[in-house]
């Protein structure tokens, strides 16, 4: 350090200082503006990129929210459709049961009516057969009773005895 102080030259210092000032002025005049413009442009580019990224992030969040909303709506619609289908199925089953019961009731009523008509027909036939059989028996009895003269006389006397005169 002593050597630097001893060898110090004011002329050399002056020229070096002058060259430094000229170099700074040239840099300021020719290089400073383009460097500052490129730095500013880069800052703006970074700022714009950050804003774009932020906007893209917000847009993505909005899209996700919309997707979630649409998904929820679709699920609700699906649930409503399933519920409606279940209700329709239950209604159809209930209607089918009612129809089956009505058809069964009609069949039972028809069967009862058929049985009643068959019963009436059977009763009529039975009465007819009983009356035919009774007439046949009465005819045979009367023939037998009336075949001999003595029986006829007894029967007439008995009938006369049964008849009361006023």
Buried (B, 14 or more C-beta within 10 A) or exposed (E): EEEEEEEEEEEEEEEEEEEEEEEEEEEEEEEEEEEEEEEEEEEEEEEEEEEEEEEEEEEEEEEEEEEEEEEEEEEEEEEEEEEEEEEEEEEEEEEEEEEEEEEEEEEEEEEEEEEEEEEEEEEEEEEEEEEEEEEEEEEEEEEEEEEEEEEEEEEEEEEEEEEEEE
